[in-house]
Amino acid sequence: MENRTVAIAITVVTALCCGCFALMSCVWGIIGITGQPITTTVNGVESMEPMAMPVALLLLCVSFIFILIPVAVGFFTLRKKPAAEAVVASDEPIPPAA
């Protein structure tokens, strides 16, 4: 990217969007891993059951991925790009192909 301000803005937006989702899924994953009962109400019937362990592990993995996304975006948008090699212009004619 040419403009560093745009790169910083993109990094901040992805950090906010992905960070909020990652934080919430991490919290729910920890609640599920610890076995805390979750109260649900469906059609007026209330039940308290713990979250399934695979769902809790999936939430923790998803939160880890969503934490890595802003880190990767920040790395790729804010890193210094190597200088392009200068092309030497020559006035010599190109030799014919054999």
Secondary structure by P-SEA (a helix, b strand, c coil): cccaaaaaaaaaaaaaaaaaaaaaaaaaaaaaaaccbbbbbcccbbbbbcccaaaaaaaaaaaaaaaaaaaaaaaaaccccccccbbbbbcccccccc
